[in-house]
Amino acid sequence: MKKLLVVWKSENEIDISKFIVPFTYNSKAQTWFDEVELLVWGASQLVVKENPKYQEYITMLIHNEIPVYACKMCADDTGATPLLLELGVNVMYTGTYLADKLKDPEWEVITI
C-alpha cells in the first residue's frame, strides 16, 4: 500500500466539503492508504480562519488520527497561525516537507 498526502489549496466550498475532507477522511478510515496526511496550503488557510465549519473539519480529521500540517509562511501572512495551532495543526515551513513527499516513491501527493 502507498501513503497519501492531500494538499488542500482550494477555497471552493464544493471542493472542500465534497472532495477534500471526505476523501482525506475515507482514505484513512477505509484504509485505502497506509498513511494519510493533509497539508493546508496557501489561501485555503484564510478560508479556514474565517469559517468555523472548516475548523470543525480539521478538528475531526485530527481526532481521527490524520496529521494536519500548514505552511508557516502562508499562515503567518494570513494571520491564521494562532488559530491553526489552537486546532492542533502542525504549523511549519513546508518546502522541504512537501519536496520530500514528492520525491518519495511510497507517497502519492494530490493537490486540490
Buried (B, 14 or more C-beta within 10 A) or exposed (E): EEBBBBBBBBBBEEBBEEBBBEBBBEBBEEEEBEBBBBBBBBEBBBBBBEBEEBBEBBBEBBEEEBBBBBBBBBBEBBEBBEBBEEBEBBBBEBEEBBEEBEEEEEBBBBEB
